[in-house]
């Protein structure tokens, strides 16, 4: 699925290159950690997709946010994500899923709380 690049503003140039499905938490039914890269400029970052289908029938909401992170943090996340044998399986129990799927005491996913980011951007279709 193509998105608008936050660096060069080219529609359709930003693509998800790596994706790790994570287990639901106390707020979201679906969580996906993604690496995104622009095919036009040298921009690369991470994105988080969260979707909740809780509430009345047919009531769903989602949030898809991108994060501009350092190259070092991006490379570390990409390397960890690529070590997972089943990235599309939110129930995978590999070391990557255990680390990147961490939840706080309230059951909220918080694995990226320690990853510093420079800014956020909307993942716009």
N, C-alpha and C positions, 0 to 999 in steps of 0.2 A: 504494500500500500504506500503510495507516494505522499509526502508531506512537503510543506514549504520550509526551506532552509532558513534558520534564523540569522545566519551570517551573510549570505549573498541574496536572500529573498527570492530565490528561484523556486517557483512552484513545481512540485513533482521531483525535485532533485534529492530530497532527504528521504532515505530509506532505512528500514529496520534491517540490520545485518545479522544480529544475534539476539536471540530471545530465550528467556528462562521463565517458564511458568512456575508460579509459587502457590503454596497452599492458601486457602482463604484465611482471613483473620476476623477479628471481632467487628469489622466495618465492611469489608469487601468480600464478595463472592469469588471474584477473579482478580489476581494480581500477576502482572508480567513485568519483569525487568528486561529492558531492551538496550542494545547498543545501536545508535543511529549514525549514519554517515552520509555526507553530501557527495553526489557524483559530479558536481560542478566545481566546488571549491574544496579546500582541505578541512572543512569543519567535520568534527565527530563529537559525539556526546552520548549521554545516556537518557533514557526515557522510562517512565513508569506508567503503566496502564492499570487502572483499578476500576472495576465495575461492581455495582451492587444491585441486586434484584430483590431487595428486601422491601417490605411494605405492601401496599395494595397490589392486586393482580395487574400485571402490565406496567407496574411502576419500576423503572430502572434508571439508574444514573451512572455516569462514568466520568472519570477524570484521566486525562492523558497529558502528562507534563514532561517536558524535556529539561535537562540540566546540563549546563556547560561546566565541565570538570577538567581538571588538569590531565595532560596526556598520560602521566604516570598512573593516576587513579583509574583512568579509562582502560589502560592496558592491563592493570591488575584485575579489574572487574571482568574484562573480556577473557583473560586467561582463565580465571576461575569458572566463568560460565561455560567455556569450551571443554572443561574437564568433566562436566556432567555427562554421564552416559545416556540420560533420558531427559533432555531439556524441555520437552513438551509434556512431561508427566509431573504434575504438581505434587504427586504423592511419592516421588523419588526420595530416597533417604540417603543419597550420596553426601559427601562432605560439603559440596557446593550448595546443595539445597539446605542443608542444616545451617550453614553459615549465612547465606544470603536470604534465607527464609525466616530469620530470627524474629521473634515477637517479644514485646515487653510484658510486664506483669499483668497488664490489662488485656492482653491478647491482641494488641495492635502491632502490625508489621513495622519494624523499626531498623532493619538491617542497613539502611543508608544514612542513618543519623550521624554516623562518624565520617561520612564522605563529604569533604568540603566542596561546595559548588560556587561558581562565580556568579551565576544568574540562572533563572528559570525561563523557559519559553513554552508557549503553547504549541502542541503538536497539531498544526492546522492542516486539514486535508485540502 
